[in-house]
Amino acid sequence: MPLGLTKGKSMARIYNFSPGPAMLPAPVLERAREELRGWRSTGVSVMEMSHRGKDFIGIAEKAEADLRELLAIPDNYKVLFLAGGATAQFTAAPMNLWRGKTRAAYVGTGYWSEKAIAEAWLFGQVQVAASAKDSHFTTIPHRSLWNVDPDAAYLHYTANETIGGVEFHAAPETDGLPLVADMSSNILSRPVDVNRFGLIYANAQKNIGLAGMAVVIVREDLIGQALPRIPSTFDYRQRADKGSMVNTPPTYAWYIAGLMLEWLKEQGGLVAVEARNIRKATKLYAARRLAILFEPRGTDRSLAQEPAISSPRHAAETVPGRRKVGWSGISRGVPLRGWIASQHLQRHA
């Protein structure tokens, strides 16, 4: 299709419940559209800006300030905006936090924590302090059953296993070890006491913005002791010293993250966001025939990408969800009316 062919035409908004890149709030998209060809009075798109110019530095600094405000991040924590998504942090975390130790402790509660465990084995021994494998990753072992090595470099857990559908509702006790959390799918969904953690990392595409970027929040005393010969792109100390700009960062994703963080503040912050999420989740799980709606339709994967229903005004797209189990998820950008629409789908599935 030639560029410009759809100029002047409006397009119906789709409620996207799929895994992977999630729905963005309409005000964020509108703001991005307005500034696409020229940011403010610069005449330059953010996609074209120098990452070292004062305009983008201002965008980056505001995004960090807003994230710090939303999560009440203390001054002794560094905030990094990095390329590569959360999967890259499966590798970066042990490279930075091993700190002369020979092993780290991990809690295996599902698909994503198992991937993190596999990556950590590349750098040393991994002690699986607890595992939900016997329950097919449908539960979280009670904390009293965990066996955490007191000599481990840190304790790692995945805060929300989107595929198995299990979530920690509070940070676990660590017996004095630095706590590392993959919060990819539930960061900014509710207030968090950052002081409980040594490291928090999360991909951006669920609740912060665009795919391809990760946010890292790391306590400063834990960095600067990385493994020898660590690549500079993975070294938290170098990243922190250079404002996340060891190389050219994902500038547009960083800009969209800034818009998302600004929007979250306008919604009343994370206390208000949590209350709204509870209302959405209550409507979702109270709806009838939930299992039928979220079951993948047959073995043809192409079907799993088709809209479940469409109407002149709205549509719900890719509801069948994750390729592993067929579940979908709640992301920040789906409004409450989207969940009301999902109830309609469930009643007519």
C-alpha positions in Angstrom: 0.0 0.0 0.0 1.5 3.4 -1.0 2.3 5.7 1.9 -0.4 8.3 2.4 -3.2 6.2 0.8 -5.2 6.1 4.0 -4.8 9.9 4.7 -8.0 11.4 6.1 -9.6 8.0 6.9 -10.4 7.0 10.5 -9.9 3.5 11.8 -11.9 1.7 14.4 -10.0 1.0 17.7 -9.5 -2.6 18.6 -9.3 -4.0 22.1 -6.2 -6.0 22.1 -6.0 -8.7 24.8 -3.1 -10.6 23.2 0.3 -11.5 24.6 3.3 -9.7 23.3 2.9 -6.0 22.5 -0.1 -4.7 24.4 -2.7 -2.0 23.9 -1.6 1.6 24.5 -4.0 4.2 25.9 -5.7 6.3 23.3 -4.3 9.6 24.7 -0.8 8.2 24.4 -1.3 7.3 20.8 -2.9 10.6 20.0 0.0 12.5 21.6 2.5 10.4 19.7 0.6 11.1 16.5 0.5 14.8 17.1 4.3 14.9 17.7 5.3 12.3 15.1 6.5 14.7 12.4 7.9 17.3 14.8 8.4 17.2 18.6 7.1 20.5 19.9 8.6 23.3 18.0 11.8 21.5 16.9 10.6 20.4 13.4 12.2 17.1 14.1 10.6 13.8 15.0 11.8 12.0 18.1 12.7 9.1 15.8 15.2 11.5 14.1 16.6 13.2 17.2 20.2 12.8 18.4 20.1 10.9 21.6 22.8 13.2 22.9 20.9 16.4 22.0 19.3 18.5 24.7 15.8 17.8 23.4 16.1 14.0 23.8 18.1 14.3 27.0 15.1 16.3 28.4 12.7 13.6 27.3 14.8 10.9 28.9 15.3 12.8 32.1 11.6 13.4 32.5 10.7 9.8 31.9 13.1 8.7 34.6 11.8 11.4 37.0 8.2 10.2 36.4 9.1 6.6 37.0 10.9 7.5 40.2 7.8 9.4 41.3 5.4 6.6 40.5 7.3 3.9 42.2 8.9 6.1 44.9 12.3 4.9 43.9 15.0 5.9 46.5 18.0 7.9 45.5 20.4 5.0 46.0 18.9 3.1 43.1 19.9 3.6 39.4 17.2 3.5 36.7 18.2 2.3 33.3 16.3 2.2 30.0 17.9 -0.5 27.9 17.4 -2.3 24.6 16.7 -6.0 24.4 13.7 -6.5 26.5 13.5 -8.5 29.7 15.0 -11.7 28.2 18.4 -9.8 27.9 18.2 -9.3 31.6 18.1 -13.0 32.2 21.7 -12.8 31.2 22.6 -9.3 32.5 21.4 -10.0 36.0 23.9 -12.8 36.8 26.7 -11.1 35.0 26.3 -8.1 37.2 25.2 -9.5 40.5 27.3 -12.7 40.9 29.9 -10.5 42.7 32.5 -13.2 43.4 29.9 -15.8 44.5 29.7 -19.2 42.9 25.9 -19.6 42.8 22.6 -17.9 42.9 19.1 -19.0 44.1 16.1 -19.0 41.9 12.4 -19.8 42.4 10.9 -21.8 39.5 7.2 -21.0 39.1 6.7 -21.2 35.4 7.8 -20.7 31.9 9.6 -17.3 32.4 11.4 -18.2 35.6 12.6 -21.5 34.0 14.1 -19.5 31.1 15.8 -17.2 33.6 17.2 -20.3 35.4 18.6 -21.7 32.2 20.4 -18.5 31.3 21.9 -18.2 34.8 23.5 -21.6 34.5 25.7 -20.1 31.8 27.6 -18.2 34.6 27.7 -20.5 37.6 25.6 -22.8 39.7 21.9 -22.3 40.2 20.2 -23.4 43.3 16.5 -23.9 42.7 15.2 -22.8 46.1 11.7 -23.9 45.3 9.9 -25.2 42.2 6.2 -25.6 41.2 7.0 -28.1 38.5 5.1 -30.9 40.3 1.9 -28.8 40.0 2.6 -28.1 36.3 3.4 -24.5 37.4 -0.2 -23.8 38.6 0.8 -22.9 42.2 3.5 -21.1 44.1 5.3 -23.2 46.8 4.6 -21.8 50.3 7.5 -19.8 51.5 8.1 -22.2 54.4 9.0 -24.9 51.9 11.8 -22.9 50.2 15.4 -23.9 50.7 17.4 -20.8 50.1 21.2 -21.1 50.1 22.5 -18.4 52.5 25.7 -18.1 50.4 23.9 -17.4 47.2 24.6 -14.1 45.4 20.9 -13.2 45.2 17.4 -14.7 45.2 15.5 -14.4 41.9 11.8 -14.8 41.3 9.3 -14.0 38.5 6.6 -11.8 40.0 3.9 -12.8 37.5 4.0 -15.9 35.3 1.7 -15.0 32.5 1.6 -18.4 30.9 0.8 -20.4 34.0 -1.3 -17.7 35.5 0.3 -17.4 38.9 1.4 -14.2 40.6 3.1 -13.2 43.8 1.0 -10.6 45.6 3.9 -9.6 47.9 7.6 -9.7 47.7 9.0 -12.9 49.3 11.4 -12.9 52.3 15.0 -13.5 51.2 16.8 -14.4 54.4 19.0 -11.4 53.9 19.9 -12.0 50.2 19.4 -9.3 47.6 16.0 -9.9 45.9 15.9 -9.9 42.1 12.4 -9.6 40.5 11.3 -10.0 36.9 8.2 -7.7 36.9 7.7 -7.7 33.2 3.9 -8.2 33.2 2.9 -6.5 36.4 5.2 -3.5 36.9 3.3 -0.3 37.5 0.1 -2.3 38.2 0.2 -1.4 41.9 2.5 0.3 44.4 5.7 -1.5 45.2 8.2 -1.0 48.1 11.4 -0.7 46.0 13.5 -0.9 49.1 12.7 -4.6 49.4 14.6 -5.3 46.1 18.2 -5.3 44.9 17.1 -5.4 41.3 13.8 -5.0 39.4 13.7 -5.5 35.7 10.8 -5.5 33.2 10.1 -5.4 29.6 8.2 -2.4 28.3 5.6 -3.8 26.0 3.0 -4.7 28.7 2.7 -1.6 30.9 5.4 0.9 29.9 5.2 1.2 26.1 6.8 -0.5 23.2 8.5 -3.8 22.6 12.3 -3.9 22.4 13.1 -2.0 25.6 13.5 -3.0 29.3 13.5 -0.9 32.4 16.1 -1.8 35.1 16.0 -0.5 38.7 19.1 -1.6 40.6 20.5 -0.7 44.0 23.7 1.1 43.5 25.8 -0.9 45.9 25.2 -4.0 43.9 26.8 -2.8 40.7 30.4 -2.2 39.7 31.4 -5.8 40.5 30.4 -7.5 37.3 32.0 -10.6 35.9 35.3 -10.1 34.1 35.1 -9.3 30.4 31.4 -8.4 30.6 30.3 -6.7 27.4 29.8 -2.9 28.0 26.2 -3.2 26.7 25.4 -5.5 29.7 27.4 -3.7 32.4 25.0 -1.9 34.7 27.8 0.3 36.1 28.8 1.5 32.7 25.1 2.0 31.7 24.4 4.0 34.9 27.5 6.1 34.5 26.5 7.0 30.9 22.8 7.6 31.5 21.9 4.3 29.7 23.7 5.6 26.6 26.7 3.4 26.2 25.4 3.2 22.6 22.4 4.7 20.9 19.4 3.7 23.0 15.9 2.8 21.6 14.9 6.5 21.6 11.4 6.2 20.3 10.5 3.4 22.8 12.0 5.6 25.5 9.8 8.5 24.4 6.7 6.4 24.4 7.6 5.1 27.8 7.7 8.8 28.9 4.2 9.4 27.6 2.9 6.2 29.3 4.4 7.3 32.6 2.9 10.8 32.2 -0.5 9.2 31.5 -0.2 7.0 34.6 0.4 10.0 36.7 -2.7 11.7 35.2 -4.7 8.6 36.2 -3.9 9.3 39.9 -0.8 7.2 40.2 -0.4 3.5 41.1 -3.0 3.4 44.0 -5.7 4.5 41.5 -4.3 2.2 38.8 -4.5 -0.8 41.2 -8.1 -0.1 42.0 -8.9 0.1 38.3 -7.1 -3.1 37.6 -9.0 -4.9 40.4 -12.3 -3.8 38.8 -11.2 -5.0 35.4 -10.0 -8.3 36.7 -13.2 -8.8 38.7 -15.3 -8.3 35.5 -13.1 -10.6 33.5 -13.1 -13.6 36.0 -16.8 -13.2 36.8 -17.8 -13.5 33.1 -19.3 -16.8 31.9 -17.6 -19.4 29.8 -14.1 -18.0 30.5 -12.3 -21.2 29.7 -14.1 -21.7 26.4 -13.3 -18.1 25.3 -9.6 -18.4 26.0 -9.1 -21.9 24.5 -7.1 -21.8 21.3 -9.4 -22.4 18.3 -8.0 -25.6 16.8 -4.4 -26.4 15.9 -4.1 -23.9 13.0 -2.1 -21.1 14.5 -3.3 -18.6 11.9 -6.8 -18.8 13.5 -5.3 -17.6 16.8 -4.6 -14.3 15.2 -8.1 -13.6 13.9 -10.5 -11.3 15.7 -12.9 -13.2 17.8 -15.7 -10.8 17.0 -16.0 -7.4 15.3 -18.7 -4.8 15.1 -19.1 -1.4 13.3 -17.6 0.3 16.3 -15.3 -2.0 18.2 -13.5 -5.3 17.9 -11.6 -7.6 20.2 -8.5 -8.9 18.6 -6.4 -12.0 19.2 -8.3 -13.0 22.3 -7.2 -16.6 22.2 -3.9 -15.4 23.6 -0.6 -17.1 24.4 0.6 -19.8 22.0 1.6 -22.1 24.9 -1.8 -22.2 26.7 -4.2 -19.9 25.0 -4.6 -17.4 27.8 -4.8 -13.7 27.4 -3.7 -10.9 29.8 -4.7 -7.6 31.3 -2.5 -4.8 30.2 -2.5 -1.1 31.3 -3.9 0.2 28.0 -7.1 -1.8 27.9 -9.9 0.5 29.2 -12.7 -0.7 31.5 -15.1 -0.7 28.6 -12.9 -3.1 26.8 -13.4 -5.6 29.6 -17.1 -5.0 29.5 -16.9 -5.8 25.8 -15.0 -9.0 26.7 -17.9 -10.1 28.8 -20.1 -9.7 25.8 -17.7 -12.0 23.8 -17.8 -14.6 26.6 -21.6 -14.7 26.7 -21.7 -15.2 22.9 -18.6 -17.4 22.4 
